[in-house]
């Protein structure tokens, strides 16, 4: 992995966008502080207990890993990360304006967890590979990520490979070691997977916050999966990011009405058709 880029770097956006384009990955160091990470770990643990989250039941999700999906619907603490002012311009530089939130997931990797199969998060996208980014995954370290506790393993440059990884093949894998509060930014086509936790009793906590271009389908159905009364309490930017928005003034409308009206917001859209002229 290349050296992390400081969150305070005045050229952060251009540096990360260039690294994601060239190498398929970049680490942003110290986006949030350790105190906030500790609070988020505590919140993950509380949500796990409240919802009875158990370890996975297959090799891909892991038999010693606990995952919480649609995390923002279960705790307000995680909503701010989705619209983090450091991260949002980076995502927009890669995906363009009008991008959507695709999913929020916590990954609590326990001891003895085996390495996750290498995969690309946009594996269901049927465009010929390689292709421009349609998805960006951000992996946030809530505890230090190290090679021995399950740091994400990545194959830099794999986003430009014409095929998907095959089980059993050998690859030049790098470990995304980073301090708590840092975030790994991945092109959706970059091969990666959760690492092997060989520690004696240490759990590795992380978050996956995924975004897609505005014209793509989201992985998690956030609009159907969240009570509108809960969504009504979200910040406006987050409401729009989960799908209560229009892309290119046409995609996402509800009977020609802005979807925010479903939340009681008096928003009148200017549809793309309104600006079309014969001349």
N, C-alpha and C positions, 0 to 999 in steps of 0.2 A: 504494500500500500504506500502511496505517496504520503508525505508529511501532512498532518492536519493543517487546515486553514483557520486562523483565528476568527472568531465571530465578529471581532471588532475591526477586522481588516477593511479599510475603506474600499477595496476592490473585491470584496467578498463575492458579490453576485457574479461578476464576470469571470473570476477565477474558478468558482464552483461550476458554473455553466460550461466553461471550457473543459474542465476535468471530466465532467460527466459525458460530454461529447466525445472526448478523446479516449478516456480510460474506462468510462462507464460507471465511475464511482468517485466519491470525494468525502472526506471527513471534515466536519466543521467542529472545531474545539470549543468547549465551554459555552454552549448556547444558553444554558441555564446553570444555576449554582447547585452545589451539593445539598444545601438545606432544602431546596425545592425538590430535588431528586428523592431525598429521604421521605418527604411528605407524600410524594407520588407513590413510592413503594408501599408505604403504610396504607394508602388508599387502595392500591391494587389488592393488598392482603385482605382489607375489609370487604371489598366487592367480591373477592373469591369466596369468602365465608358466607356473605349474604346470599349469593346465588349458587352456592354449592358447586363451585367450579372444580372439576376433577382432572386428573392427568389424561392425556390423549390416549387413543385406542388404536393407533396405527403408526407405522414407521415414519410417515411424513410429519405428522403432528407431534410425534414423540410420545413415549410411554412414561416419561418422567418430566413432562412439560405441561404446565397449565396455561391455557389461553382464554382471554376474555374478548369477545367480539362486540362490535358496536359500543365500545367503551364510553364514548361521549354521552350516550343515552343513560348510562348508569352512574356517572359522576361528573359534576361540573368542573372538577379540578383539571380534567384532561382537555376540556374544550379550548382553553387558552392556547395550548400547544399547537392545535390545528391551525390557528390563525396567528401564530407567533410572528411578530414584525421582522425578525431576522430571517425566518425561513420563507415566508410568503413571496418576497421578491425573487428568491432563488428558484422557487418552483415555477413562477411565472416566466422567468428567463428561459427555462427548459421547455415548458409546455405551452406557453403563450397565455394571453388573457382569457378569462372565463373558465379556467380549469375547475374541476369538481373534486370534492373529497370522495375517495373510493372506499376507505375503511379505516377504522382505528382498532388495533388489537394489542393486548399486552401479552408478552411471552415471559413466563417464569420458568426458567430452565433449571431443573434439579440435578443433583449429583448422579453420575453414571449415565446421563443422557448421551445417546450415541449421535454422531454427526448426522444432520439432516441431509437428505438427498439434494444435490445441486439442482437448482431450478431457476427459471426466469419468471418473475411475477406476471409478465404479460404473455404467459404461455398459451392462453386461450385466444390471443389476438391472431387472426388468420392472415394478416398482411405478410408478404414475402419478407424474409429476413436477409440482411439487416434492414431496419427501417427507423425513421426518426422516432424519438420518444413519444409514446402515447400514454405512458405511465411513469410516475416517479415514486419510489418508495423511500421514506425517511425512517431509519432505525435509530431510535433514541436510547442511549445508555443511561439507565437509572441507577445502575451500579457499574463499577469499572468492568469493562470488557477486556478479558485477557485470553490468551490461547488456551490456558488450562481450565477456564470456567465456562467455556462455550461461546467465546467471541465469534461473531458471524464470520464465516469463511467466504471469500469472494474470488472470482476469476477475473482479474482486471482485463479489459479489452474484449471480453466475451460477448458484449452487446453487438459487436460487429461480425459475429460468427453466423453463417447462414443456416445453422441447424440448432436444435436444442441439445442439452447434455444428455448422455445415455448412462444409465446405472452401470457401474463397473469400470468405466473409462477413467484413466488417470489424467489429472489436470494440474497446472501450476497454480495452486491455491494460496492466497494470502489471507492472514487473519486480521480482521478489522479491530485491532486493539485500540481502545480509546477510554478516556476518563469519563466518569459519571458526569452527565450534563452535556456530553458531546453527541453529535448525530452523524450517522452515515447516510449519504445521499446516493441513491442508486438509479441509474437508467433502468426502466422496467424490463429491458431485455438482458440485463447483466446476470450471469449465473452466480448464485450465492446459496447459502443455507446456514442454519443454526449450527454452532460448533459443538465439539465433544467436551462435555463437562467432566473432567477427571478429578475434581477436588473432593475433599472429604467433608461433605456436609454443606458446601457453599451453594447458594442459589444465585443465578444470574438473572436480573430483572431488566427487561427492555420493552420498548413500545414500537409498534409498526404503524406509521401514519402514511397512508398511500393516497396519491392524487392521480387523476386522469385528465386528459384533455377534455374540453367541454363537450365534444361531440361523441365521447366514448361512454359505454355503459360502465357503471360503478360495480365493484366486486360485491360490496355489501349494500343491500337495498335500504338505505338510510331513511328514505322518506316513509316507506311502509313499516320499517322496523322501529320507528320512534313515534310515540303519541304526539300529535300536533300540539297539545297543550304544553308538552315539554319543549318542543321545538320553538314555541312562541317565546320561551324564556332565553333562547340562544341569542348571542349577538347577531346583528343583521348580516355581517360578513359570513358567519358560520351558517346561518339559514340559507343564504344564497349558495354556499359552497356544497351543501348536501343535496341541492337540487331545486330549491325554491328560487329559481333564477331562469333567465333566458340566455341561450347562447346564440350569438349572431342575430339577435332580435327575432328569432323564430323557433329555435329548438327548445322544447320544454314548456310551451304554452298550454293552458287549460282552456279549451273553447275560446281561444283568442284572448284570454285573460292572463295576466301575470300570475304565476303560482303563489306569490306572496299573499295574494288576496285570500287564499285558503287559511292563512294565519291571521286574518283580520287587518292586514296592511293595505292601505289604500294606494296601490301602485298601478298606474296606468301605463301599459307598455306602448312603445312606438314600434310596431311590427315592421319587419323588413318590407312587407308589401306596401306600407304607407309611403315609402320613399321611391317606389318604382314608377318610372315615367316612360311614355312611348318614345319621347325624343331623346 
